[in-house]
Amino acid sequence: MSILKNGILWNDTEGNPIHAHGGYIIFHDGYYYWYGEDRREDFYVSCYRSKNLTDWEFRNHILTVRSNTETYRVRTKIKLVNEDGSKVNLERPKVLYNERTKKFVMWVHFENGKDYNDAAVAIATCDTPDGDFTYHGHFNPYGYMSRDCTLFQDDNKTAYFISAARDNADLHIYRLTEDYMNVECLVQKLWQGEYREAPAVVKIKEKYYMLTSFCTGWAPNQGKYAVADSIEGRWSMLKEIGDETTYRSQPAFILQKDGKVLYYGDRWGGGGEKYFTSSYVIYPLAEKEDGLVMEYVEEIDI
């Protein structure tokens, strides 16, 4: 398969539907690794890999209810199941490779699966990109709520965690410690009261762009973006991108390949069993004189 059709269920190389919702792709040692939510059975996060971004091989359920747990220097709550045995929610997993520690580090939005009150971030690590990750628990960075989130690694390998705070009213940018295992400092509070979620960040030339969506549950809405000269600097006002539903999608992440800038979005099916009908879209992004432009395409050849 070389061409991907947007908005349908994509299958892996074994013919099974790909479960990598709200996900993230990294490139490591000749392979692209795609991480995402997998809410089936006792799974939380699954991993696929590909050499061409179209043919995806299932590798592992890297985080499950039975994953190994391990505390570390930050006080966290180790909880992969509730007291009654029900699953928690782990949403929007993002993974970076830390060259200093040789670890793959995951940051993911944590909720208890019963309500939406925890608003925390959880961390897991592994020595390999597709091995069994060790879960290190969840916490609230500097006591703030933390919901929809993403990671971004700058050219100098400094990493940032970006998440919705204050019941989604604001968006926070945190610089991470050198080992990517904790927040070092809160560098920005953005768009007070604008209720932005699902952040995705990309650096194009010398400019930083962040795409976000409004908070409308499973329903798509008008995407917006902002631009900055530095991720820790001043960000612009929000500007619209795409159409009034972001071409029926919500941002997951942005990937650059061979000079192309590719927006990956989730086309959510809805809650309950409808969640498993959720699909994916890829739209090209381009930097124009008047800002960032998203191109609508029915299918794409990567």
Secondary structure, DSSP 8 states (H G I E B T S, - for coil): --EEETTS--B-TTS-B---EEEEEEEETTEEEEEEE--STTEEEEEEEESSSSS-EEEEEEEETT--B---SS--B--SB-TTS-B-EEEEEEEEEETTTTEEEEEEEEE-SS-S---EEEEEEESSTTS--EEEEEE-GGG----SEEEEE-TTS-EEEEEEETTTTEEEEEEE-TTSSSEEEEEEEESTTS-EEEEEEEEETTEEEEEEEE--TTS---EEEEEESSTTS-B---EEESSTTTTT-EEEEEEEETTEEEEEEEE---SGGGGGG-EEEEEEEEEETTEEEE---SEEE-
